[in-house]
Amino acid sequence: MLFMDIMTWDKKDDMELGKRYEEWKYPKGYNVIAEWSDLSSCRVFVVYELENAEAYMAATCPWRDIIKCETIPVMETQKAMEFFAKLV
């Protein structure tokens, strides 16, 4: 299943976030499909597939002190439309 995280932080944490990100490696089981930075604010978007809940925890827990993470289950729009068509 695919998920999208919207991660936001306070501008005062920019330097700390940058320092940590230089060393960051996503954990096994957290398979990143795409990652984008919002150039107008302190926000990043990550689309990924998870192998298990432990991978999610390993990816998000180290950032809890400086990042707010909103996790959203997502599906490609065409696939979602096909799925909804079968329901009606």
C-alpha positions in Angstrom: 0.0 0.0 0.0 1.2 3.5 -0.8 1.4 6.4 1.7 2.3 10.0 1.5 3.8 11.9 4.4 3.6 15.6 4.7 6.4 16.6 7.0 6.6 20.2 8.4 8.9 21.9 10.9 9.6 25.2 12.4 12.1 27.5 10.6 14.2 27.6 13.7 15.0 23.9 13.2 16.3 24.3 9.7 19.9 23.8 10.6 19.3 20.8 12.8 17.1 19.2 10.2 19.8 19.8 7.5 22.5 18.3 9.7 20.4 15.2 10.4 19.3 14.7 6.9 22.9 14.7 5.6 23.4 11.5 7.6 19.8 10.0 7.1 19.1 6.7 5.4 15.6 5.4 5.1 15.2 2.1 7.0 14.7 -1.3 5.3 11.1 -1.8 4.5 10.3 1.9 3.9 10.6 2.1 0.1 10.6 5.7 -1.1 9.0 6.3 -4.5 9.4 10.0 -4.6 10.4 12.9 -2.3 9.8 16.6 -2.9 10.7 19.7 -1.0 8.3 22.7 -0.8 10.5 25.6 -1.9 8.2 28.1 -0.3 8.0 26.8 3.2 9.3 24.3 5.7 7.7 21.2 4.3 8.6 17.9 2.5 6.4 15.4 0.8 7.4 11.7 0.6 5.5 9.0 -1.3 6.5 5.5 -0.2 5.4 1.9 0.2 5.7 0.1 3.5 6.6 -3.5 4.2 5.6 -3.3 7.8 4.7 -1.0 10.7 8.2 -1.3 12.2 9.6 0.4 9.1 7.3 3.3 9.6 8.3 3.7 13.2 12.0 3.4 12.4 11.6 6.2 9.8 9.5 8.6 11.8 10.5 8.3 15.4 14.0 9.8 15.1 12.3 13.0 13.8 9.5 13.4 16.3 11.2 16.1 18.3 11.5 18.6 15.3 9.0 17.4 12.6 5.2 17.0 12.5 4.4 14.1 10.2 0.9 13.7 8.6 0.6 10.3 7.0 -2.0 9.8 4.3 -2.9 6.5 2.4 -2.9 7.3 -1.3 -3.7 5.6 -4.6 -3.1 6.7 -8.2 -6.3 8.6 -9.3 -7.0 6.3 -12.3 -6.8 3.2 -10.1 -9.0 4.8 -7.5 -11.6 5.7 -10.1 -11.6 2.1 -11.4 -12.0 0.8 -7.8 -14.9 3.2 -7.1 -16.6 2.3 -10.4 -16.8 -1.4 -9.2 -18.5 -0.3 -6.0 -21.5 1.3 -7.6 
